[in-house]
Amino acid sequence: MRAALAAWLVLSLLGGTGAGDMCGDPPAAPSYSAPAPQLSPEERLSPHMPESLRCDACHAIAFQIEEQLRKAEGKVGKKALKESDYLEVLERSCSQDWESYGVLELDGEKRLSGPGLQRQQPLSVLVSGGPWPSRLSKLCHGYVGEQGEAHIYGAHRRGPAALRQLLCHGDKGPCAGRKDHPDPPKAPQNEL
């Protein structure tokens, strides 16, 4: 043991800073960088969701509504909810904090990212908080008001694709006619 300690001491004194390299230290890990998306004044300051992000926002809203309604139905054995129950769930869905959503840049295009949206590239900077949560909440309340709670709940009962079709892909939906934003993966369904 003393011999090993003495050898280590001699090597560290004689070798200086280069001794570590001779002892087989692993090479330094490559460094990566990802710039934060450059947001326009509209994207930073407007209280409204920018047009270019509305399709992604709609998919995020549809996902959150679907998740909340699915959880509520799970508590009553997958039966249809009473009107008062689904009204409460829709209000809660739209009034949540939305903090898990933000904007990132992918191949020069800004995209909304968060639960229910397609995964983006592994190395990217997500700008969250700020105006994004209130924009999502406002849009969600707008969709519920425009479509009506009963209509939204009926679409939910037909399945996640029907809800996304109603909110996002209809004639006047934010994704109407767009093929560059495919549907996000379906939420997992628990089968009994």
C-alpha positions, 0 to 999 in steps of 0.5 A: 500500500505504501509503495502504491502511495509513494508511486502516485505521489512521485508521478503527480509531482514529476508529471505536473498537469500532464500526468493525468493524460498519461494515465489514461483519463477519458477524452473530454466530452464533446461540447454541444450548443443550442441557441434559444429561439429568436422571438419576434415582438409579436411572439414575445409581447402579444396576448394572442397566440401567433398564427404560426403556432396555432395548430400546435397549440390546438393539438396541445389543448385537444390533448389536455382536454382528452386527458382530463376527460379520460381521467374523470371517466376513469373515476366513474368506470368509463361511463359517460359523465353527467353534464355538470361533471364534464362542464367542470372538467372542461373548465379545469382543463382550460384553467390549468397552469400550462407551464409545461408548454413553450416554444423551441426552434426546429430547423429554423421553424418555431414550434410549440412543445409540451405534453401531447405534441410530437417530440422535437429534436433532443438538443433544443432550448425551450422557452416556456413561461411568459405569455405561453400559458395565458395564450393557451388558456385563452385559446382553450376557453375560446374553443370551448365557447365556440364549439360548446361543451356538449359538442366537445364532450360528444367528440371526446366520446368518439375518440381522440381523433374526433376531438382533434378533428373538431377543434383543429382540422375542421374547415375553420380550424387552425390546422385546416389543410395543413399536412406539415403538422401530423397528428400527435401520438394518441394518449394511451388508453387503459383497457379493463 
